[in-house]
Amino acid sequence: EPTPEWVFELQQQFREDLTKFQAEFSGISEELNEIKVGIKAANEVIKSSNELMASAKERLTSANELMASAREHWKSAHTSLASSNARIESVSLERQIALKKMNEIEKKIEETKAVRAETDQYWNDLINKEIEKRN
């Protein structure tokens, strides 16, 4: 008995549906491949970002260590500066005292010179009177 016509129609319909399905599946497959490529690229960006982040963290740690060291140097310098300022103040006071003493000594020297001049004048006058008496 010959194959009924409706079987051929079903086969034809099946082939058409299969062709449509394969076309859609091919499109979905291409989209899936594009998604995979996108995911791979995103993973590479994430990996690169993580490496950059790790590098940045290392640099930040290094910068923090340098800042801590700089703070310690600053504290040390500040302490040295305070010590130097105290020494300068002390030397300045010593200088003022020395200048005051020097002025006092100069005043006494001038007073002594004046007394000496008076004494010399007294003795010169006395000697001159004595010489006049004897002449």
C-alpha positions as CSV (number, residue, x, y, z in Angstrom):
1,E,0.0,0.0,0.0
2,P,1.4,3.4,-0.8
3,T,2.4,5.9,1.9
4,P,-0.4,8.3,2.6
5,E,0.0,11.9,1.6
6,W,-0.3,13.2,5.1
7,V,2.9,11.3,6.1
8,F,4.7,13.2,3.4
9,E,3.2,16.4,4.6
10,L,4.2,15.6,8.2
11,Q,7.7,14.8,7.0
12,Q,7.9,18.1,5.1
13,Q,6.5,20.0,8.1
14,F,9.1,18.3,10.3
15,R,11.9,19.2,8.0
16,E,10.7,22.9,7.9
17,D,10.4,22.9,11.7
18,L,13.8,21.3,12.1
19,T,15.4,23.9,9.8
20,K,13.8,26.7,11.8
21,F,14.9,25.1,15.0
22,Q,18.5,24.6,13.7
23,A,18.5,28.3,12.6
24,E,17.3,29.4,16.0
25,F,19.7,27.1,17.8
26,S,22.6,28.4,15.7
27,G,21.6,31.9,16.7
28,I,21.4,31.0,20.3
29,S,24.7,29.1,20.0
30,E,26.3,32.3,18.5
31,E,24.9,34.4,21.3
32,L,26.2,31.9,23.9
33,N,29.6,32.0,22.3
34,E,29.5,35.8,22.5
35,I,28.5,35.6,26.1
36,K,31.4,33.3,26.8
37,V,33.8,35.7,25.1
38,G,32.3,38.5,27.1
39,I,32.6,36.5,30.4
40,K,36.2,35.7,29.5
41,A,37.0,39.3,28.8
42,A,35.3,40.3,32.0
43,N,37.3,37.7,34.0
44,E,40.5,39.1,32.5
45,V,39.5,42.6,33.5
46,I,38.6,41.4,37.0
47,K,42.0,39.6,37.2
48,S,43.8,42.7,36.0
49,S,41.8,44.9,38.4
50,N,42.7,42.6,41.3
51,E,46.4,42.7,40.3
52,L,46.2,46.5,40.1
53,M,44.4,46.6,43.5
54,A,47.1,44.4,45.1
55,S,49.8,46.7,43.6
56,A,47.9,49.7,44.9
57,K,47.6,48.2,48.4
58,E,51.4,47.5,48.4
59,R,52.1,51.0,47.4
60,L,49.7,52.3,50.0
61,T,51.4,50.2,52.6
62,S,54.8,51.5,51.5
63,A,53.5,55.1,51.6
64,N,52.1,54.5,55.1
65,E,55.4,53.2,56.2
66,L,57.2,56.2,54.7
67,M,54.7,58.5,56.4
68,A,55.3,56.8,59.7
69,S,59.0,57.1,59.3
70,A,58.7,60.8,58.3
71,R,56.6,61.4,61.4
72,E,59.3,59.8,63.5
73,H,61.9,62.0,61.8
74,W,59.7,65.0,62.3
75,K,59.3,64.2,66.0
76,S,63.0,63.8,66.4
77,A,63.7,67.0,64.5
78,H,61.1,68.8,66.7
79,T,62.8,67.5,69.8
80,S,66.2,68.5,68.5
81,L,64.8,72.0,67.6
82,A,63.3,72.4,71.1
83,S,66.7,71.4,72.6
84,S,68.5,73.8,70.3
85,N,66.1,76.6,71.2
86,A,66.6,75.9,74.9
87,R,70.4,76.0,74.4
88,I,70.2,79.2,72.4
89,E,68.1,80.8,75.2
90,S,70.5,79.6,77.8
91,V,73.5,80.9,75.8
92,S,71.6,84.2,75.3
93,L,71.0,84.5,79.0
94,E,74.7,83.7,79.7
95,R,75.7,86.4,77.1
96,Q,73.4,89.0,78.8
97,I,74.9,88.2,82.2
98,A,78.5,88.4,80.7
99,L,77.7,91.7,79.0
100,K,76.3,93.1,82.3
101,K,79.4,91.9,84.2
102,M,81.6,93.4,81.5
103,N,79.8,96.7,81.7
104,E,80.2,96.6,85.5
105,I,83.9,95.9,85.2
106,E,84.3,98.7,82.6
107,K,82.5,101.1,84.9
108,K,84.8,100.0,87.8
109,I,87.8,100.5,85.5
110,E,86.7,104.0,84.6
111,E,86.0,104.8,88.3
112,T,89.4,103.4,89.2
113,K,91.0,105.5,86.4
114,A,89.2,108.6,87.8
115,V,90.4,107.8,91.3
116,R,93.9,107.2,90.0
117,A,93.8,110.5,88.1
118,E,92.7,112.3,91.2
119,T,95.4,110.5,93.2
120,D,98.1,111.3,90.6
121,Q,96.9,114.9,90.6
122,Y,97.0,115.1,94.4
123,W,100.5,113.7,94.5
124,N,101.7,115.8,91.6
125,D,100.3,118.9,93.4
126,L,101.9,117.8,96.6
127,I,105.2,117.2,94.9
128,N,105.1,120.5,93.1
129,K,104.3,122.4,96.4
130,E,107.2,120.6,98.1
131,I,109.5,121.6,95.2
132,E,108.3,125.2,95.4
133,K,109.0,125.2,99.1
134,R,112.5,124.0,98.6
135,N,113.3,126.4,95.9
